[in-house]
């Protein structure tokens, strides 16, 4: 599902990596994926453009995968995003 969604996203001139991972945190752990954006030379972008694309892709993936939250990690900092429609929904 993640790879299919990212493939659709890349149709607009992007290149991503998809790496399966396991997140371990206080109170649990779960399978997930690390989605990486690269500055592909055929479609060069500024750092600001890549940051903006990362935020859009993260929000779109959160919605498509019904995720409560995700984190965007850049070389400078990390940003925690929450899906307001799912914050108070129990699983």
N, C-alpha and C positions, 0 to 999 in steps of 0.2 A: 504494500500500500504506500509506504513512504517513498520508495524508489519510483513508483508510478507517478505519484504527485510531483516529485522533484523533476521527473522527465517532462511533465507538462509545463512546469515553471521554466525550465531551460529552453523551451521553444521560443522564448522572448529574447534570447541572446545571453545565456548565462552558462556557467559550469559549476556543478556542485559535487562534493564527495558525500557518500553515505557510509558511515562506519557503525556497525552494531556495537553496543556497549551495555554494561550493567551499571546502574546507579545505585550506590549504597549510601544510605542516609539514616539519621536518627529515626528509629522506629520501623525500618524496613529496607527493602531493596526492590528494584524492578528493572526489567529489560527496557532498553530504549535505543536511541540512535544519536550519533553526533553528525550533524549536517554541516559541512564546510563549504564556504563560498571561496572560489579562487578568482583572481583577476586574470581571466583567460585572455591571452594576447589578441585573439580575433575580435574580442568585444571588450576593449580596455575601459576601465571605470576608475573614478577617483575613490579615495577612502570613504568619503562622505556618501557616494553613490552605493558603495558596497554595504555600508552600515544601514542605509535606508532599505536596500534590497533584503538584507538579513532580517530586519524588523518585519517587513511585509511577509516574507516567506515564513518566518516563525509564527506570526499571527495566523496566516492561512493554514499552516500545518496544525496549529493548536485547534483551530475550528474543525478542520477535516478529520482529525484523529480524536476529537472530543477530549482534549487534554485540559487540565485545570491551569497548568503553568508551564513555563519553559525559561531557559536562561540563554541569553545571547552573550557570547564571549568574544571580545575583540582584543587586539594586542594591548590596548590601553586600559580596558575595564570590562566589567560584566554587568548585564542588565537583566533583572528578573521581571518577566511578564506574567500576568495572570489573566485568565479568561473570566471576565466578570459574570458571564452567564452561568458558569459552573462553580463558582466559589462556594456557595452554600448548598450545593447538591451533594448528597451522600452517595457513596458507591456501595 
